Amino acid sequence: MHCKLQNLPVAVEAPGTKMHMQTGWGGMAVAYNVMPGADSRPMLKGLPNDSCPAPHWGYLIKGSLKMIYDDGTEETISAGEVFYMPAGHNGISTEELEWIEFSPEKELQQVFAHLAKK
């Protein structure tokens, strides 16, 4: 399977934000996201531990992202870095972000269903 990033279906669109996602890639979802600085904590409130229940593997194209994990550890992911985020995390950034990520589709769909209710 292959696809141009910009041709992935749009899952969420808001001013300055476009989140593309395609499922069905061997049980994984591929996402391409562009958004202004954000704090995921208010968006993820109501999920288990008020954090993202999906692990993600990916590449940060633009910006930097401070990750806060349920166990209290923190790290900053910067543009040009590949990453792994275990389940149970929130992200904060004050700058524009662009990234590609791969996630188990079941867990990621739970997050998108939650966001759709907001």
N, C-alpha and C positions, 0 to 999 in steps of 0.2 A: 504494500500500500504506500502511496505517496500523495502529497498535496502541497500546494503553495500555502504558506502561512495565512495570507490574506484571504484565501478561499475557504478556510475552515468556517463552519457555520457560526454566526454570532449568537452567543448564549446570553450575554448581558450587554446593554448599551445605555450609557448615561453621559451627560456632558463631560468630555475629556476622557471617558472610559469606554473601552471596547474589549470585551472578553470573548474570544472565539474558543469553541470546544467541539471536538469530534470524538465520539465513543466508537467502540467496535474494533479497536486495534489490539486484538488478542487479550481482551479483558482490561485493557488500559485505555485511558482517555488522553488525547493530546490537546494542549491548550496553548494559545498565543494571546497574551494579554498586554494591553497598553492602558495606563491610567496615571492620573496625577498623584501626588503624594496621598497616602491614605493610612488609616489606622483600622485594622481589621477587627479590633475588639468589639466595637458597637455592632458591626455587621454579623459577627459570629455569636453574639450573646444569645443563649438559648440552646446552642448545641452542647453536647457533652463537654464539661469543663469550660464552657464558653470559648472553645477554641476549635480549630480545624481538625476534624477526625481523619483526614486523608494524608497519607505520606505523598511527597512530591520529589521527583528528580527533574532537574532542568538546567537552564542556562540563563543568567541575567544579562540581557543585552544592554540595558541603559539604567542608570540610577544606582542607588544602594538601598538595602532593605535590612532593618534591624529585626531579627527574629527573637521572639520570647517563647520559650517552651514551657510546657506544663510543669516540668521538674524544676523550674526557676532559672535554668541556664539561658544565656543570651549570646547571640553572635550577630555579626554584620556581614551580609553578602553584598559584594560589590560587582559592578558591571565587568564583564569579561570572565566571571567565575561560574563554574558548574556547581550545582548544589544538590544536596539531599536534605529534605526537611522531614523528620519523622512525624507521625500523627501526633496531634496535641500541640499546636503552635498558633501564634498570632504574629502578624507583621506590621511594622510601622515605618513609614517613609515620609519625608517632607519634600521629595523631589519626584519628577516624572519617572515612571518605571516602564520597562518593556522587558518581557521575558517569555520563554518557552518552557512548558513543564509537561511531564508525563506522570499520570496518577492512576491508581486503580479506579476504574469507572464507577463501581458501586459506591465507594466512599465519596468520590467527587460529586456524583449525582445527588447525594444526601446534602452536600454543601450548597449546590446550586438550587435545590428545592427549597432549602431554608432561606437563601437570599431572595428567591422569587416572592416569598411571603412578606418581605420587608418593604 
